Amino acid sequence: MVLMARALALKLLRCCDAALLKQNKSKCLYSCSARSSAIGFRIPPVRCSNWDRRRPAVRHASTSRTDVPDSKSLMMRLKNLFLGTTIGLSLAFGYLYITDTRAGIHQWVVVPSLRWIYHDAEDAHEAGTKALKALHTFGIHPRERGDPDRAKDLEIEVFGHVLSNPIGTSAGIDKHAEIPTPLLALGPAVVEVGGTTPYPQDGNPKPRVWRLPSQRALINRYGLNSEGADDMAMRLRQRVREYALAMGFGIDEIAEQRVLDGEAGVPPGSLVEGKLMAVQVAKNKFTPDDDIEAVKRDYIYCVEALAKYADIIVVNVSSPNTPGLRELQKVEPLTNILKGVVEAARKADRRIKPAVMVKVSPDEDSEEQVSGIVDAIWDSGVDGVIVGNTTKRRPDPLPAGFSLPGREAAILLEQGGYSGPQLFERTVNLVKRYRRLLDDSTRQLQQQPAISSHSQSLADSSNATSWPNSTSVQPKQDDTQKDLAQRIEATVQRDLANLKESTTDAVSGSRSQPLIRLPTRNDPFSSEQADPEAPVALSTSTHLDQLPSTDNSPSAVSPSFAERIEPSSQRDLPKGEDSTAQAEAESKSQPANTSKVIFCSGGITSGSQALEVLNAGASVAMVYTAMIYGGVGTISRIKGEMREVLRTQKK
């Protein structure tokens, strides 16, 4: 009984209610003693859990000295500090290295790894695109560090915009406009996205891309696989609105329009100062090739959807993988299509309209074909031409006499467009021919060129506020023909004044002497002292040869690239009101420069090659295959080589 009573008492204490547990120590001990006396034996006090939590911690005084540090503890702290600092610095320098386009890891590790993991070239390309997009989302994407373009030593003016450099990337690298911003961060001044078609289409069956590693070349027959113009427009619209939100304009339609109208101070396509974004458009495969009006509607549909988000519209009539597309390069259908595109571009809902260019094939290289394309360019009013695309031809291997491996020899038999370094020489020669024909002064005088969409928009906005940090070329009245006639008449009158008198001696000696009296400095039989300030005689030249160069002459339009670069010291000089007014007056008195712009794409892999095509008459050198094999650091490498060549030439 005693044991049972004791057990019951302990159970009652453990099951006490919440009110009893909140009592203080004295009440708890008193309750225990009271119950002990009630049941006839002593119950040991039990501490409740709530009372233990309220009990203050008691720290007993230490008898050891506290002013002597523990050597082991100090060493451990120093070790942890060193380890943490090392890890932090390693992560920081690793981040800076991996996100720098100049890092060798991109060319010698990333590219070979993708080729080893993905045997299909298209799968590797898609993996690289997804990786670059994901890295950009987290802000750890590769970019051109150090801002090498700040020296302004490669600046060039294109379509009224001062570009930071003359290098661009061709369409095909970003077929669906998924990564234009990460591509611009790699250093090019022009990024071409697309091509896109009005409606989605899958393209040709896979596999459709093959590598030729020994030649650093590719063969593809994509067939213009596209997600459709509306899908690309939605993606580019989202990009513009996100930029508007970052600039503090908001994210609605009004904020979008403010960016498109140039209030952000950047081109509305690239959204980066000193850079442009081109959008390539094409027709659907199922559109009948012989129905030119239906084909034109395809291109116009794409332009209406995408023009306001692009700085340049590129009309692709040269893909070798779409049946019948290259037939559109004939004069009549090409002119008809281009006129429709130019008209649609003029209606783009923004202040400055996009420029329009046409992309032509390197295989259409006969004199008749090139001349016909040039006629279509002038008649339609497009702003320029992109010379070069993939070719159906199969060039000889490099170096000469090299035997291709069996696998690559079999790949050469695949249908599709070939791209690689072997195309470079043909591309340069084709650029020279287009430059010569486009700059033909006779053609420019006889053909009154149509006003392009971009020039018209510049004229319409001449009284509007120009974009900050942006250069706009205002079109001027073209009085070239009138000025040329006046200068010819002046040379005729000059020659008449210098004719010798019609005497018997003059007539008898006319067979051995020139009809025009030579100035003293040019007459080897004269005993008089020559005047050093007298003009040089041009008696053996035609009147046109004696005329000074105009803006439309080939020598003026197509100088070397080094001559086209305006010294930054002169560009950055502050202009006063007088000098600004004088410059405006001079610009109004000069004839309009109607020269067409040329972009070049085909086989460019180095800085020296880029300079060669620029000296041939192109304004921008575009790369494609070089980036596939060289990785994200290709643009920085090419620009560095260009600067080295230019420095060497100056010395």
C-alpha positions as CSV (number, residue, x, y, z in Angstrom):
1,M,0.0,0.0,0.0
2,V,2.8,2.4,0.8
3,L,4.5,1.8,-2.5
4,M,1.2,2.3,-4.3
5,A,0.5,5.5,-2.5
6,R,4.0,6.8,-3.3
7,A,3.6,5.9,-7.0
8,L,0.2,7.7,-7.1
9,A,1.7,10.8,-5.5
10,L,4.5,11.0,-8.0
11,K,2.0,10.6,-10.9
12,L,-0.1,13.4,-9.5
13,L,2.9,15.7,-9.4
14,R,3.9,14.9,-13.0
15,C,0.4,15.5,-14.2
16,C,-0.1,18.9,-12.5
17,D,-2.0,21.5,-14.5
18,A,-0.6,24.5,-16.2
19,A,-1.6,26.8,-13.4
20,L,0.6,24.9,-10.9
21,L,3.6,24.8,-13.3
22,K,3.5,28.6,-13.5
23,Q,4.0,28.9,-9.7
24,N,7.3,30.0,-8.4
25,K,9.8,27.8,-6.5
26,S,8.4,28.6,-3.0
27,K,4.9,27.7,-3.9
28,C,6.0,24.5,-5.6
29,L,8.0,23.4,-2.6
30,Y,5.2,24.3,-0.3
31,S,2.8,22.2,-2.3
32,C,5.1,19.2,-2.1
33,S,5.5,19.5,1.7
34,A,1.8,19.9,2.1
35,R,1.1,16.8,0.2
36,S,3.8,14.9,2.1
37,S,2.1,15.6,5.4
38,A,-1.2,14.6,3.9
39,I,-0.1,11.2,2.8
40,G,2.2,10.5,5.8
41,F,5.6,10.4,4.2
42,R,8.1,12.8,2.5
43,I,7.7,13.4,-1.2
44,P,10.9,14.8,-2.8
45,P,10.3,18.1,-4.6
46,V,10.2,17.8,-8.5
47,R,11.3,20.7,-10.6
48,C,8.9,21.6,-13.4
49,S,10.3,22.3,-16.8
50,N,8.9,25.8,-17.0
51,W,10.7,26.7,-13.8
52,D,14.0,25.4,-15.2
53,R,13.6,27.6,-18.2
54,R,13.2,30.7,-16.0
55,R,16.1,29.9,-13.8
56,P,18.9,32.3,-14.5
57,A,22.2,30.8,-15.5
58,V,24.8,31.1,-12.7
59,R,28.4,31.6,-13.8
60,H,30.9,30.6,-11.1
61,A,34.0,32.7,-10.7
62,S,37.1,31.3,-12.5
63,T,40.3,30.8,-10.6
64,S,42.4,30.9,-13.8
65,R,43.9,34.0,-15.3
66,T,41.9,35.4,-18.3
67,D,44.5,37.8,-19.7
68,V,46.7,35.0,-21.2
69,P,45.4,34.0,-24.7
70,D,45.1,30.4,-25.7
71,S,47.8,29.8,-28.4
72,K,45.9,26.9,-30.0
73,S,42.7,29.1,-30.2
74,L,44.7,32.0,-31.8
75,M,46.3,29.7,-34.4
76,M,43.0,28.2,-35.3
77,R,41.5,31.6,-35.8
78,L,44.4,32.7,-38.1
79,K,44.1,29.5,-40.0
80,N,40.4,30.0,-40.6
81,L,40.9,33.6,-41.6
82,F,43.6,32.6,-44.1
83,L,41.4,29.8,-45.5
84,G,38.3,32.0,-45.8
85,T,40.3,34.8,-47.5
86,T,41.9,32.3,-50.0
87,I,38.5,30.9,-50.9
88,G,37.0,34.3,-51.3
89,L,39.8,35.6,-53.6
90,S,39.8,32.4,-55.6
91,L,36.1,32.7,-56.3
92,A,36.5,36.4,-57.2
93,F,39.4,35.9,-59.6
94,G,37.7,32.7,-61.0
95,Y,34.6,34.7,-61.7
96,L,36.6,37.5,-63.4
97,Y,38.6,35.0,-65.4
98,I,35.7,32.8,-66.6
99,T,33.5,35.7,-67.5
100,D,36.3,37.4,-69.6
101,T,36.1,36.7,-73.3
102,R,39.9,36.7,-73.4
103,A,40.2,33.7,-71.2
104,G,41.7,30.7,-73.1
105,I,39.4,28.3,-71.4
106,H,36.6,29.3,-73.8
107,Q,38.5,28.2,-76.9
108,W,40.7,25.4,-75.5
109,V,38.3,23.8,-73.0
110,V,34.7,24.8,-73.6
111,V,34.6,24.3,-77.4
112,P,36.4,20.9,-77.4
113,S,34.2,19.8,-74.5
114,L,31.0,20.6,-76.4
115,R,32.3,18.8,-79.5
116,W,33.2,15.8,-77.4
117,I,29.9,15.6,-75.5
118,Y,27.7,16.3,-78.5
119,H,28.6,14.5,-81.7
120,D,25.8,16.3,-83.6
121,A,26.9,19.9,-84.4
122,E,23.4,21.3,-84.0
123,D,22.9,19.7,-80.6
124,A,26.2,21.3,-79.5
125,H,25.1,24.7,-80.8
126,E,21.8,24.5,-79.0
127,A,23.6,23.5,-75.8
128,G,25.9,26.5,-76.1
129,T,23.0,28.8,-76.7
130,K,21.1,27.5,-73.7
131,A,24.2,27.8,-71.5
132,L,24.9,31.4,-72.6
133,K,21.2,32.3,-71.9
134,A,21.3,30.7,-68.5
135,L,24.6,32.4,-67.5
136,H,23.2,35.8,-68.6
137,T,20.2,35.3,-66.4
138,F,22.4,35.0,-63.3
139,G,24.8,37.7,-64.5
140,I,27.8,35.4,-64.9
141,H,27.9,35.3,-68.7
142,P,31.2,36.0,-70.7
143,R,31.7,39.6,-71.6
144,E,34.4,41.8,-73.1
145,R,36.1,43.2,-70.0
146,G,38.4,46.3,-70.0
147,D,36.2,48.2,-72.5
148,P,38.9,48.1,-75.3
149,D,36.6,50.1,-77.6
150,R,36.8,53.2,-75.4
151,A,39.9,54.3,-77.3
152,K,37.7,54.9,-80.3
153,D,40.4,53.6,-82.6
154,L,38.0,51.3,-84.6
155,E,34.9,53.5,-84.7
156,I,33.0,53.8,-88.0
157,E,29.8,55.4,-89.1
158,V,27.0,53.2,-90.5
159,F,23.5,54.4,-91.2
160,G,24.0,57.6,-89.2
161,H,25.2,55.7,-86.1
162,V,28.8,55.8,-84.9
163,L,29.6,52.1,-84.2
164,S,32.3,51.2,-81.7
165,N,34.0,48.8,-84.1
166,P,33.4,47.3,-87.6
167,I,32.9,43.6,-86.5
168,G,29.5,41.8,-86.5
169,T,28.1,38.3,-86.1
170,S,26.1,36.6,-88.8
171,A,22.6,35.2,-88.6
172,G,22.5,31.5,-87.6
173,I,24.3,32.0,-84.3
174,D,21.1,33.2,-82.7
175,K,18.3,31.9,-85.0
176,H,15.4,32.7,-82.7
177,A,16.6,36.0,-81.0
178,E,17.1,34.2,-77.7
179,I,20.5,35.7,-76.8
180,P,21.0,39.1,-78.6
181,T,22.1,40.8,-75.4
182,P,24.7,38.2,-74.4
183,L,26.1,38.2,-77.9
184,L,26.4,42.1,-77.9
185,A,28.4,41.7,-74.6
186,L,31.0,39.6,-76.4
187,G,32.2,42.7,-78.3
188,P,30.6,43.0,-81.8
189,A,29.0,46.2,-83.0
190,V,26.4,44.4,-85.1
191,V,24.5,41.3,-84.2
192,E,22.2,39.7,-86.8
193,V,19.5,37.4,-85.5
194,G,17.2,35.1,-87.5
195,G,16.3,34.3,-90.1
196,T,12.6,34.1,-89.3
197,T,9.6,33.3,-91.4
198,P,6.0,34.4,-91.1
199,Y,4.8,31.1,-89.8
200,P,6.7,28.5,-87.8
201,Q,8.5,25.8,-89.8
202,D,10.7,22.9,-88.8
203,G,13.2,23.1,-91.6
204,N,14.9,20.1,-93.1
205,P,15.1,16.7,-91.3
206,K,18.0,16.0,-88.9
207,P,20.9,15.5,-89.1
208,R,21.5,18.8,-91.0
209,V,24.7,20.2,-89.7
210,W,28.2,18.6,-90.1
211,R,31.7,19.7,-89.0
212,L,34.9,19.6,-91.0
213,P,37.4,20.1,-88.2
214,S,40.5,19.8,-90.4
215,Q,39.2,22.8,-92.4
216,R,37.5,24.6,-89.5
217,A,34.4,24.6,-91.8
218,L,30.8,23.6,-91.6
219,I,28.1,22.2,-93.9
220,N,24.5,22.9,-93.0
221,R,21.1,22.5,-94.6
222,Y,18.9,23.9,-91.8
223,G,16.2,25.0,-94.3
224,L,15.3,28.1,-92.3
225,N,13.9,26.4,-89.2
226,S,12.0,29.1,-87.5
227,E,9.5,29.6,-84.6
228,G,7.7,32.3,-86.6
229,A,7.8,36.1,-86.8
230,D,5.2,36.6,-84.0
231,D,7.2,34.5,-81.6
232,M,10.4,36.5,-82.3
233,A,8.4,39.8,-82.0
234,M,7.1,38.7,-78.6
235,R,10.6,37.9,-77.4
236,L,12.0,41.2,-78.6
237,R,9.1,43.1,-77.2
238,Q,9.7,41.6,-73.7
239,R,13.4,42.5,-74.0
240,V,12.5,46.2,-74.8
241,R,10.0,46.4,-71.9
242,E,12.5,44.9,-69.4
243,Y,15.0,47.6,-70.6
244,A,12.3,50.3,-70.2
245,L,11.7,49.1,-66.6
246,A,15.4,49.2,-65.8
247,M,15.6,52.7,-67.2
248,G,12.7,53.8,-65.0
249,F,10.1,54.3,-67.8
250,G,7.9,51.5,-66.6
251,I,6.9,48.2,-68.3
252,D,3.7,49.1,-70.2
253,E,3.2,50.0,-73.8
254,I,3.9,53.7,-73.3
255,A,7.3,52.9,-71.7
256,E,8.0,50.6,-74.6
257,Q,7.2,53.3,-77.2
258,R,9.5,55.8,-75.4
259,V,12.4,53.4,-75.8
260,L,11.6,52.8,-79.4
261,D,11.5,56.5,-80.1
262,G,15.0,56.9,-78.7
263,E,14.3,58.6,-75.4
264,A,16.7,56.2,-73.7
265,G,19.6,57.4,-75.9
266,V,20.3,54.1,-77.4
267,P,19.3,52.4,-80.7
268,P,16.0,50.7,-80.2
269,G,17.2,47.4,-81.6
270,S,20.5,46.7,-79.8
271,L,19.6,48.8,-76.7
272,V,23.4,49.4,-76.5
273,E,25.1,52.7,-77.4
274,G,27.4,52.3,-80.4
275,K,25.9,49.0,-81.5
276,L,23.1,47.8,-83.8
277,M,20.9,44.7,-84.1
278,A,19.8,43.3,-87.5
279,V,16.8,41.0,-87.9
280,Q,16.8,38.7,-90.9
281,V,13.5,37.8,-92.6
282,A,12.6,35.2,-95.2
283,K,9.7,33.4,-96.8
284,N,8.1,30.2,-95.8
285,K,9.0,27.1,-97.6
286,F,5.4,26.3,-98.6
287,T,4.9,29.7,-100.3
288,P,4.9,29.2,-104.1
289,D,8.1,30.6,-105.6
290,D,6.4,31.6,-108.8
291,D,3.8,33.7,-107.0
292,I,5.8,36.8,-106.4
293,E,3.0,38.7,-104.7
294,A,2.6,35.8,-102.2
295,V,6.4,35.8,-101.6
296,K,6.3,39.6,-101.1
297,R,3.5,39.2,-98.6
298,D,5.7,36.8,-96.6
299,Y,8.5,39.3,-96.3
300,I,6.1,42.2,-95.6
301,Y,4.4,40.2,-92.8
302,C,7.8,39.7,-91.1
303,V,8.7,43.4,-91.5
304,E,5.4,44.6,-90.0
305,A,5.9,42.4,-87.0
306,L,9.6,43.0,-86.4
307,A,10.7,46.3,-87.9
308,K,10.1,48.5,-84.8
309,Y,12.4,46.2,-82.8
310,A,15.3,46.1,-85.3
311,D,17.9,48.6,-86.3
312,I,18.4,46.9,-89.6
313,I,16.0,44.6,-91.6
314,V,17.9,42.0,-93.7
315,V,16.1,40.4,-96.6
316,N,17.4,36.9,-97.1
317,V,17.1,35.8,-100.8
318,S,20.2,33.7,-100.8
319,S,19.8,30.7,-98.5
320,P,20.9,27.6,-100.5
321,N,18.7,25.2,-98.4
322,T,15.3,26.6,-99.3
323,P,14.2,25.5,-102.8
324,G,13.6,28.3,-105.2
325,L,14.8,31.1,-102.9
326,R,17.8,32.0,-104.9
327,E,15.6,32.5,-108.0
328,L,14.3,35.6,-106.3
329,Q,17.7,37.3,-106.9
330,K,16.7,38.0,-110.5
331,V,16.2,41.7,-111.2
332,E,12.4,41.9,-111.6
333,P,11.3,39.8,-108.6
334,L,14.0,41.1,-106.4
335,T,13.1,44.7,-107.1
336,N,9.5,44.0,-106.5
337,I,10.1,42.3,-103.2
338,L,12.6,44.9,-102.0
339,K,10.2,47.8,-102.8
340,G,7.5,46.1,-100.7
341,V,9.9,45.7,-97.8
342,V,11.2,49.3,-98.0
343,E,7.6,50.5,-98.0
344,A,6.7,48.4,-95.0
345,A,9.8,49.5,-93.1
346,R,8.8,53.2,-93.6
347,K,5.6,52.4,-91.7
348,A,7.4,51.1,-88.6
349,D,5.8,52.6,-85.5
350,R,8.8,54.6,-84.2
351,R,10.6,57.9,-84.9
352,I,13.7,56.6,-86.7
353,K,12.9,53.8,-89.2
354,P,15.1,50.8,-89.6
355,A,17.6,50.5,-92.4
356,V,17.0,47.8,-95.1
357,M,19.6,45.5,-96.5
358,V,19.5,42.5,-98.9
359,K,21.6,39.4,-98.4
360,V,23.0,38.0,-101.6
361,S,24.6,34.7,-102.5
362,P,28.3,34.3,-103.3
363,D,27.3,31.9,-106.1
364,E,25.5,34.5,-108.1
365,D,28.8,36.0,-109.2
366,S,28.5,36.5,-113.0
367,E,28.7,40.0,-114.3
368,E,25.1,39.9,-115.4
369,Q,23.9,38.6,-112.0
370,V,25.9,41.1,-110.0
371,S,24.9,44.0,-112.2
372,G,21.2,43.0,-112.0
373,I,21.3,42.9,-108.2
374,V,22.9,46.3,-108.1
375,D,20.2,47.6,-110.3
376,A,17.6,46.2,-108.0
377,I,19.3,47.8,-105.0
378,W,19.2,51.2,-106.6
379,D,15.7,50.9,-108.0
380,S,14.1,49.7,-104.7
381,G,15.8,52.2,-102.4
382,V,17.3,49.7,-99.9
383,D,20.2,51.0,-97.9
384,G,22.8,48.4,-98.5
385,V,23.8,44.8,-99.2
386,I,25.3,41.9,-97.2
387,V,27.7,40.2,-99.6
388,G,28.1,36.5,-98.9
389,N,26.3,33.6,-97.5
390,T,27.0,29.8,-97.5
391,T,27.8,28.4,-100.9
392,K,26.7,25.3,-102.7
393,R,30.2,24.9,-104.2
394,R,32.9,22.7,-102.6
395,P,36.2,24.5,-102.4
396,D,39.6,22.6,-102.4
397,P,41.0,21.7,-99.0
398,L,43.5,24.0,-97.2
399,P,46.4,23.9,-97.3
400,A,46.9,23.0,-101.0
401,G,47.4,19.3,-101.5
402,F,45.9,18.3,-98.1
403,S,44.0,15.0,-98.1
404,L,40.8,15.1,-96.2
405,P,40.1,12.3,-93.7
406,G,37.7,9.7,-95.0
407,R,34.8,10.8,-92.8
408,E,35.2,14.5,-93.8
409,A,35.5,13.5,-97.5
410,A,32.1,11.8,-97.1
411,I,30.6,14.8,-95.4
412,L,31.6,16.9,-98.4
413,L,29.0,14.9,-100.4
414,E,26.2,16.1,-98.2
415,Q,23.8,18.7,-99.6
416,G,23.8,22.1,-98.0
417,G,25.7,25.3,-97.7
418,Y,29.4,25.3,-97.1
419,S,31.0,28.0,-94.9
420,G,34.7,28.2,-93.9
421,P,38.0,30.0,-94.4
422,Q,38.2,28.8,-98.0
423,L,35.5,31.3,-99.0
424,F,37.6,34.4,-98.0
425,E,39.3,35.1,-101.3
426,R,36.0,34.9,-103.3
427,T,34.3,37.1,-100.7
428,V,36.9,39.8,-101.0
429,N,36.7,39.8,-104.8
430,L,32.9,40.0,-104.7
431,V,33.0,42.9,-102.3
432,K,35.3,44.8,-104.6
433,R,32.9,44.2,-107.5
434,Y,29.9,45.3,-105.6
435,R,31.7,48.4,-104.3
436,R,32.8,49.3,-107.8
437,L,29.3,48.9,-109.4
438,L,27.5,50.5,-106.5
439,D,29.8,53.5,-106.7
440,D,29.6,53.9,-110.5
441,S,29.1,57.6,-110.9
442,T,27.4,57.2,-114.2
443,R,24.9,54.8,-112.7
444,Q,24.2,57.2,-109.9
445,L,23.6,60.1,-112.2
446,Q,21.4,58.2,-114.7
447,Q,19.4,56.4,-112.1
448,Q,17.6,58.6,-109.6
449,P,17.8,56.4,-106.6
450,A,14.7,55.8,-104.6
451,I,14.7,57.3,-101.1
452,S,15.4,54.5,-98.6
453,S,13.3,54.0,-95.5
454,H,16.1,54.9,-93.2
455,S,17.0,58.1,-95.1
456,Q,13.3,59.1,-95.3
457,S,12.9,58.7,-91.5
458,L,16.0,60.8,-90.9
459,A,14.6,63.5,-93.1
460,D,11.3,63.3,-91.3
461,S,13.0,63.7,-87.9
462,S,15.4,66.5,-89.0
463,N,13.6,69.0,-86.8
464,A,13.1,66.6,-83.9
465,T,15.4,66.3,-81.0
466,S,18.2,63.9,-81.8
467,W,19.1,60.9,-79.6
468,P,21.7,61.6,-76.9
469,N,25.1,60.2,-77.7
470,S,24.0,59.3,-81.2
471,T,25.0,60.7,-84.6
472,S,22.4,61.1,-87.2
473,V,23.2,61.9,-90.9
474,Q,20.7,64.3,-92.3
475,P,19.9,63.8,-96.0
476,K,20.6,66.8,-98.2
477,Q,19.3,67.7,-101.6
478,D,21.2,65.9,-104.4
479,D,22.4,68.5,-106.8
480,T,25.3,66.3,-108.1
481,Q,24.3,66.4,-111.7
482,K,24.0,70.2,-111.8
483,D,27.3,70.7,-110.0
484,L,29.0,68.3,-112.3
485,A,27.8,70.2,-115.4
486,Q,29.0,73.5,-114.0
487,R,32.5,72.1,-113.2
488,I,32.8,70.6,-116.7
489,E,31.9,73.9,-118.3
490,A,34.5,75.6,-116.1
491,T,37.2,73.2,-117.3
492,V,36.2,73.9,-121.0
493,Q,36.4,77.6,-120.5
494,R,39.8,77.2,-118.8
495,D,41.1,75.2,-121.8
496,L,39.8,77.7,-124.3
497,A,41.7,80.5,-122.5
498,N,44.9,78.5,-122.7
499,L,44.6,77.8,-126.5
500,K,47.5,79.1,-128.6
501,E,46.8,81.9,-131.1
502,S,45.9,80.6,-134.5
503,T,49.0,81.7,-136.5
504,T,50.9,80.1,-139.4
505,D,53.7,79.0,-137.1
506,A,51.3,77.5,-134.6
507,V,49.4,75.6,-137.2
508,S,52.6,74.1,-138.7
509,G,53.9,73.1,-135.3
510,S,50.6,71.8,-133.9
511,R,51.4,68.2,-134.8
512,S,54.4,68.1,-132.5
513,Q,53.1,70.4,-129.7
514,P,50.1,70.1,-127.4
515,L,47.1,72.3,-128.2
516,I,47.0,73.6,-124.6
517,R,49.8,75.9,-123.4
518,L,51.6,74.1,-120.6
519,P,52.3,76.0,-117.4
520,T,56.0,76.9,-116.9
521,R,56.5,74.3,-114.1
522,N,55.4,71.5,-116.5
523,D,57.2,72.7,-119.7
524,P,60.6,71.1,-120.0
525,F,61.7,73.5,-122.7
526,S,60.9,76.7,-120.8
527,S,63.7,78.9,-119.5
528,E,61.4,80.8,-117.1
529,Q,61.4,80.0,-113.4
530,A,58.4,78.0,-112.4
531,D,55.9,79.3,-109.9
532,P,55.8,76.8,-107.0
533,E,52.2,77.8,-106.3
534,A,50.9,77.2,-109.8
535,P,48.5,74.3,-110.3
536,V,49.7,71.1,-112.0
537,A,48.7,70.9,-115.7
538,L,46.2,68.2,-116.6
539,S,46.3,68.6,-120.4
540,T,46.4,64.8,-121.1
541,S,43.3,64.0,-119.0
542,T,39.7,64.1,-119.8
543,H,37.4,66.6,-118.3
544,L,36.0,64.0,-115.8
545,D,39.5,63.0,-114.8
546,Q,40.4,66.6,-114.0
547,L,37.4,67.1,-111.7
548,P,38.1,66.9,-108.0
549,S,36.8,63.8,-106.2
550,T,33.2,64.0,-105.0
551,D,31.5,62.1,-102.3
552,N,30.0,59.7,-104.9
553,S,33.3,58.9,-106.6
554,P,34.8,55.5,-105.8
555,S,38.0,57.0,-104.5
556,A,36.0,59.1,-102.0
557,V,33.5,56.5,-101.0
558,S,35.9,53.6,-100.7
559,P,39.0,54.7,-98.9
560,S,41.0,52.4,-96.8
561,F,39.7,51.5,-93.3
562,A,42.4,53.5,-91.7
563,E,41.5,56.6,-93.7
564,R,37.8,56.2,-92.7
565,I,38.5,56.3,-89.0
566,E,38.1,59.8,-87.7
567,P,40.8,60.7,-85.1
568,S,39.2,60.6,-81.7
569,S,41.1,63.8,-80.8
570,Q,39.2,65.7,-83.5
571,R,35.9,63.9,-82.9
572,D,35.9,64.9,-79.2
573,L,36.9,68.5,-79.6
574,P,34.2,70.8,-78.1
575,K,32.4,72.8,-80.7
576,G,31.3,76.3,-80.1
577,E,28.2,77.9,-81.6
578,D,30.1,79.5,-84.5
579,S,31.8,76.2,-85.5
580,T,28.6,74.3,-85.2
581,A,26.7,76.7,-87.4
582,Q,29.6,76.7,-89.9
583,A,29.5,72.9,-90.0
584,E,25.8,72.9,-90.5
585,A,26.1,75.4,-93.4
586,E,28.9,73.3,-95.0
587,S,26.8,70.1,-94.7
588,K,23.9,71.8,-96.4
589,S,26.1,73.0,-99.3
590,Q,27.5,69.6,-99.9
591,P,25.8,67.0,-102.1
592,A,24.1,64.1,-100.5
593,N,26.1,60.9,-100.1
594,T,24.0,58.2,-101.7
595,S,26.6,55.5,-101.3
596,K,25.2,52.1,-100.4
597,V,26.5,50.3,-97.4
598,I,28.2,46.9,-97.7
599,F,28.5,44.2,-95.0
600,C,30.7,41.3,-95.7
601,S,30.3,37.7,-94.5
602,G,32.3,34.7,-95.6
603,G,35.5,33.1,-94.4
604,I,36.7,35.9,-92.1
605,T,38.8,34.4,-89.3
606,S,41.4,37.0,-88.3
607,G,42.0,40.7,-87.8
608,S,44.1,41.0,-91.0
609,Q,41.3,39.4,-93.1
610,A,38.8,41.8,-91.5
611,L,40.9,44.7,-92.5
612,E,41.2,43.4,-96.0
613,V,37.5,43.2,-96.6
614,L,37.1,46.7,-95.0
615,N,39.7,48.1,-97.3
616,A,37.9,46.4,-100.2
617,G,34.9,48.6,-99.5
618,A,32.9,46.9,-96.8
619,S,31.8,48.8,-93.7
620,V,31.3,45.8,-91.4
621,A,33.0,42.4,-91.4
622,M,30.8,39.6,-90.1
623,V,31.8,36.2,-88.7
624,Y,30.0,32.9,-88.2
625,T,32.1,29.8,-88.6
626,A,35.1,31.4,-86.8
627,M,32.9,31.8,-83.6
628,I,31.8,28.1,-83.9
629,Y,35.4,26.9,-83.7
630,G,36.9,29.8,-81.7
631,G,34.3,30.3,-79.0
632,V,33.1,33.4,-77.3
633,G,36.5,35.1,-77.4
634,T,36.7,35.3,-81.2
635,I,35.4,38.9,-81.5
636,S,37.9,40.2,-78.9
637,R,40.7,38.3,-80.6
638,I,39.9,39.7,-84.1
639,K,39.7,43.3,-82.8
640,G,43.0,42.9,-81.0
641,E,44.6,41.7,-84.2
642,M,43.2,44.6,-86.1
643,R,44.6,47.1,-83.6
644,E,48.0,45.4,-83.8
645,V,48.0,45.7,-87.6
646,L,46.9,49.3,-87.5
647,R,49.7,50.2,-85.0
648,T,52.2,48.5,-87.2
649,Q,51.1,50.4,-90.2
650,K,51.3,53.7,-88.4
651,K,54.9,52.9,-87.4
